């Protein structure tokens, strides 16, 4: 028997070491409820037109932004017969946002604007720096967490995760 639902959830996901929780498809229920409801049928994986929904630890679907970005088309949620993915009245698919690590080329004074060019919401802009290379500025209130900036970054300086500071809803 397991002492907590967290332990049970880690076991069901195949996460025996307690590593970081995978990113679930948009509109996923809270992790424990998602694990209980998801049948691992892979319907959401087959429904994703950008192929970023992939089979993860324990056979549960997760998002792999190295494959592309999420367009929030809703096909994964529509394909989920078990109800582990539900488009709700609030409309927000998730609370994810980008962060830019110190290894960013622009922060190292090397011209690169790949992430900003890929960002359709203009959440990543480049502010001029006197006598230097423009640096990325991230507007969390504009970031949808779609992952368009992730795969394009030549030095893997972008991470998509739940923001540590509060985001407007």
C-alpha positions as CSV (number, residue, x, y, z in Angstrom):
1,X,0.0,0.0,0.0
2,X,1.1,3.5,-0.7
3,X,1.0,6.2,2.0
4,X,0.0,9.1,-0.3
5,X,-1.7,9.7,-3.6
6,X,1.6,11.4,-4.7
7,X,3.4,8.1,-4.2
8,X,0.6,6.2,-6.0
9,X,0.7,8.8,-8.9
10,X,4.4,8.4,-9.2
11,X,4.1,4.6,-9.3
12,X,1.4,4.7,-12.0
13,X,3.4,7.1,-14.1
14,X,6.5,5.0,-13.7
15,X,8.3,7.8,-11.9
16,X,9.9,5.9,-9.0
17,X,12.6,8.5,-8.4
18,X,10.2,11.4,-7.9
19,X,11.6,13.5,-10.9
20,X,9.8,16.6,-12.2
21,X,6.2,16.1,-13.3
22,X,5.8,15.9,-17.1
23,X,3.8,18.5,-18.9
24,X,0.4,17.1,-19.7
25,X,-1.6,18.0,-22.8
26,X,-3.7,21.2,-22.8
27,X,-6.8,21.2,-20.7
28,X,-5.6,18.3,-18.5
29,X,-7.2,17.8,-15.2
30,X,-5.1,18.2,-12.0
31,X,-2.3,15.6,-12.0
32,X,-3.8,13.1,-9.6
33,X,-7.2,13.2,-11.3
34,X,-5.6,13.0,-14.7
35,X,-3.7,9.8,-13.7
36,X,-6.9,8.3,-12.4
37,X,-9.0,9.1,-15.5
38,X,-6.4,8.6,-18.3
39,X,-6.7,5.2,-19.8
40,X,-3.4,5.6,-21.8
41,X,-5.4,4.9,-25.0
42,X,-3.2,7.3,-27.0
43,X,-6.2,8.9,-28.8
44,X,-4.9,12.3,-27.8
45,X,-1.5,11.4,-29.3
46,X,-3.0,10.5,-32.6
47,X,-5.3,13.6,-32.7
48,X,-2.5,16.1,-32.3
49,X,-1.7,17.8,-35.7
50,X,1.7,19.1,-34.5
51,X,2.6,15.7,-33.0
52,X,3.8,17.2,-29.7
53,X,1.7,14.9,-27.6
54,X,3.8,11.9,-27.0
55,X,3.7,8.7,-24.9
56,X,5.6,9.5,-21.7
57,X,6.5,7.7,-18.5
58,X,4.0,5.0,-17.5
59,X,2.4,5.3,-21.0
60,X,0.7,8.5,-20.1
61,X,0.6,11.4,-22.6
62,X,2.9,14.3,-22.1
63,X,4.0,17.3,-24.2
64,X,7.3,17.2,-26.1
65,X,8.1,20.8,-27.2
66,X,11.2,19.6,-29.1
67,X,8.7,18.3,-31.7
68,X,7.0,21.6,-32.2
69,X,4.5,24.0,-30.7
70,X,0.9,23.7,-29.4
71,X,-1.7,25.5,-31.5
72,X,-4.4,25.0,-28.9
73,X,-6.7,23.4,-31.6
74,X,-8.4,21.3,-28.9
75,X,-8.2,18.1,-30.9
76,X,-6.5,16.2,-28.1
77,X,-9.2,17.2,-25.6
78,X,-11.9,16.3,-28.1
79,X,-10.4,12.9,-28.7
80,X,-10.2,12.1,-24.9
81,X,-13.1,9.8,-24.2
82,X,-12.0,9.2,-20.6
83,X,-12.4,12.9,-19.7
84,X,-8.8,13.4,-18.5
85,X,-8.6,16.4,-20.9
86,X,-11.6,18.8,-20.7
87,X,-12.0,22.2,-22.3
88,X,-13.6,24.1,-19.5
89,X,-15.6,27.3,-19.3
90,X,-12.5,29.2,-18.2
91,X,-10.9,28.5,-21.6
92,X,-7.3,28.6,-20.4
93,X,-5.5,25.4,-21.7
94,X,-2.8,25.5,-19.0
95,X,-0.8,27.8,-16.8
96,X,2.5,27.4,-18.6
97,X,5.0,30.1,-19.7
98,X,8.5,30.3,-21.1
99,X,11.6,31.2,-19.1
100,X,14.9,32.2,-20.6
101,X,18.0,30.8,-19.0
102,X,21.4,32.6,-18.7
103,X,22.9,30.5,-21.5
104,X,20.8,32.5,-24.0
105,X,23.1,33.7,-26.8
106,X,21.7,37.2,-26.7
107,X,22.5,37.4,-23.0
108,X,26.0,36.3,-23.9
109,X,26.3,39.2,-26.4
110,X,25.8,37.1,-29.5
111,X,23.1,38.2,-31.9
112,X,20.1,35.8,-31.9
113,X,16.4,36.5,-32.0
114,X,15.1,33.1,-32.9
115,X,12.7,32.9,-29.9
116,X,11.3,36.3,-30.6
117,X,10.8,35.6,-34.3
118,X,8.9,32.4,-33.4
119,X,6.6,34.0,-30.8
120,X,3.3,34.9,-32.5
121,X,2.0,36.5,-29.3
122,X,5.0,38.8,-29.1
123,X,5.6,37.7,-25.5
124,X,9.4,37.7,-26.3
125,X,10.7,41.0,-27.5
126,X,14.2,42.3,-27.8
127,X,15.0,45.5,-26.0
128,X,17.9,47.6,-27.3
129,X,21.0,47.8,-25.1
130,X,23.3,50.7,-25.4
131,X,26.5,49.6,-27.1
132,X,25.5,46.0,-27.2
133,X,23.3,43.2,-28.5
134,X,19.5,43.5,-27.9
135,X,18.4,41.2,-25.1
136,X,15.1,39.2,-24.8
137,X,12.4,40.6,-22.6
138,X,9.6,38.2,-21.6
139,X,6.1,39.5,-21.0
140,X,4.5,36.7,-19.0
141,X,1.0,38.2,-19.4
142,X,1.3,37.6,-23.2
143,X,3.0,34.1,-23.0
144,X,0.6,31.3,-23.8
145,X,3.2,28.6,-23.1
146,X,2.7,27.2,-26.6
147,X,6.4,26.2,-26.9
148,X,7.1,27.9,-30.3
149,X,10.2,29.4,-28.8
150,X,11.5,26.1,-27.3
151,X,12.6,24.0,-30.2
152,X,13.9,27.0,-32.2
153,X,16.5,28.0,-29.5
154,X,19.9,26.9,-30.7
155,X,21.3,26.6,-27.2
156,X,18.2,25.2,-25.4
157,X,17.9,28.3,-23.2
158,X,14.1,28.2,-23.1
159,X,12.1,26.2,-20.6
160,X,8.3,25.9,-20.6
161,X,6.9,25.4,-17.1
162,X,4.4,26.8,-14.6
163,X,5.6,30.3,-13.8
164,X,7.1,31.0,-10.4
165,X,5.5,34.4,-10.3
166,X,1.8,34.9,-10.6
167,X,0.4,35.3,-14.1
168,X,-2.7,37.3,-14.9
169,X,-5.7,35.0,-15.7
